[in-house]
Amino acid sequence: MVAAVVREFREETGLVAVCGPVIGWVEQMSAEHHLVIVDFQVTVLDDGPPVPGSDADEAVWFPLAKVGALQLADGLGAFLTEHDLVPEYLLPLDG
């Protein structure tokens, strides 16, 4: 999994990173899919800006205080607050 994290981070951002510990995981199930998403902490080794991979329109760093203005994937806001990555007051009530 560590090698996959480093590879995917490079593919999705163009940046080199070192994989750290697991932050948490979520399971999403539907009639068509069963996904287990494992989130890791990473340390970015590059100083440059992120560059989007082929499946993304953009990749950017943003101030943490602006996270509430972003359109987050379903359940991401709850994950971020449950794992103490983002203070709850920074997210909208339905985030």
C-alpha positions, 0 to 999 in steps of 0.5 A, spaced: 500 500 500 505 504 501 508 504 494 501 505 491 500 511 495 507 514 493 505 512 486 498 515 486 500 521 489 506 522 484 501 521 478 495 525 481 500 531 483 506 531 479 510 531 486 514 526 490 512 524 497 513 519 502 508 515 505 506 516 512 501 513 517 494 511 516 489 516 518 483 512 517 479 509 512 471 509 509 467 503 506 462 505 501 457 500 498 452 500 492 449 495 488 455 496 483 461 497 487 464 496 494 470 501 495 474 501 501 478 507 501 484 508 506 487 515 507 494 516 509 498 522 511 504 524 506 510 528 507 511 532 500 518 532 498 517 537 492 517 545 493 513 546 486 506 547 485 501 540 484 500 539 477 493 535 475 493 528 473 490 526 466 483 525 470 483 532 473 482 539 471 486 542 476 490 541 482 492 546 487 494 547 495 489 552 498 489 555 505 485 550 510 480 556 512 478 556 505 476 548 505 468 550 507 468 553 500 470 547 496 465 542 493 467 536 497 466 529 495 460 526 499 462 524 506 469 527 506 467 533 510 465 528 516 471 524 515 476 530 516 472 532 522 472 525 525 479 524 524 481 531 527 484 534 520 479 540 519 476 543 525 468 543 524 467 550 524 470 551 518 465 546 514 458 548 512 453 544 517 452 539 511 459 538 510 
